[in-house]
Amino acid sequence: EPLLAPLVFLVSAFIAFSVGSSWGTFAIMIPIAIPIATTLGLPMPLLLGAAISGAIFGDHASPISDTTVVASMASATDHIDHVRTQLPYALVAAAFATAGFLIASLLA
């Protein structure tokens, strides 16, 4: 059970990164995370937060996301260069988030 929230975060991040849509990932992951939380008696806000924040991270880091494309256009930089420069910062934040969800799961 303590690994469930970090797993939801990582799966949500993977889906959003692959699809390039946070809202699409919400539509996929929230109906999965909420029933899991209620069935297992886990804190619903924890799993909901993992699903939502993973989707936001994946959308932000995805090279096919509309927001990433617009950001590279607005900064007048090469799109792939923009993705390469932003990805390390996003991955550090995702690592902290994963650790935070693990700690929160252990304390819940």
C-alpha positions in Angstrom: 0.0 0.0 0.0 2.7 2.6 0.7 3.9 2.3 -2.9 0.5 2.9 -4.4 0.5 6.7 -4.4 4.0 7.0 -5.9 3.0 4.4 -8.5 -0.2 6.4 -9.4 2.0 9.5 -9.8 4.5 7.7 -12.0 1.8 6.0 -14.2 0.0 9.3 -14.5 3.2 11.1 -15.4 4.1 8.4 -18.1 0.6 8.7 -19.7 0.7 12.4 -19.8 4.2 12.5 -21.2 3.3 10.0 -23.9 0.0 11.7 -24.8 0.9 15.3 -24.2 -2.3 16.1 -22.4 -2.9 16.6 -18.7 -6.7 16.7 -19.1 -6.7 13.5 -21.0 -4.7 11.9 -18.3 -7.1 13.2 -15.6 -9.9 11.5 -17.5 -7.9 8.2 -17.5 -6.4 8.2 -14.0 -8.9 9.9 -11.7 -11.6 7.2 -12.3 -8.9 4.6 -11.5 -7.3 6.3 -8.4 -10.6 7.2 -6.6 -12.1 3.6 -6.6 -8.7 2.2 -5.5 -8.6 4.6 -2.6 -12.1 3.9 -1.5 -11.8 0.1 -1.9 -8.5 -0.1 0.1 -9.4 2.5 2.6 -6.6 4.8 1.6 -6.7 8.6 1.8 -8.6 9.8 -1.3 -6.9 13.2 -1.4 -3.5 11.5 -1.5 -4.2 9.3 -4.5 -6.2 12.1 -6.2 -3.2 14.4 -5.7 -0.8 11.8 -7.1 -3.0 11.4 -10.2 -3.3 15.1 -10.8 0.3 16.1 -10.1 1.6 13.3 -12.2 -0.5 14.4 -15.1 0.7 18.0 -14.7 4.3 16.9 -14.6 3.9 14.7 -17.7 2.2 17.4 -19.6 4.8 20.0 -18.7 7.7 17.7 -19.7 6.2 16.3 -22.8 7.7 17.5 -26.1 4.3 17.0 -27.8 2.3 19.0 -25.3 0.7 22.2 -26.6 2.1 24.2 -23.6 5.6 23.1 -24.3 5.3 24.0 -28.0 3.9 27.4 -27.1 6.6 28.0 -24.5 9.4 27.2 -27.0 7.7 29.5 -29.6 7.3 32.3 -27.1 10.9 32.1 -26.1 12.0 31.9 -29.8 14.1 28.8 -29.2 14.4 25.5 -31.0 11.6 23.3 -29.6 13.8 20.3 -28.9 16.5 22.5 -27.2 13.7 23.9 -25.0 12.6 20.4 -24.0 16.2 19.4 -23.3 16.9 22.3 -21.1 13.6 22.0 -19.1 13.6 18.3 -18.6 16.3 18.0 -16.0 14.5 20.5 -13.8 11.2 18.8 -14.2 12.7 15.4 -13.5 14.2 16.7 -10.2 10.8 18.0 -9.2 9.2 14.7 -10.2 11.8 12.8 -8.0 11.0 15.0 -5.0 7.2 14.5 -5.7 7.7 10.7 -5.9 9.6 10.7 -2.6 6.9 13.0 -1.1 4.1 10.7 -2.1 6.0 7.7 -0.6 6.6 9.6 2.7 2.9 10.7 2.8 1.8 7.1 2.1 3.9 5.9 5.0 2.5 8.5 7.4 -1.1 8.0 6.3 
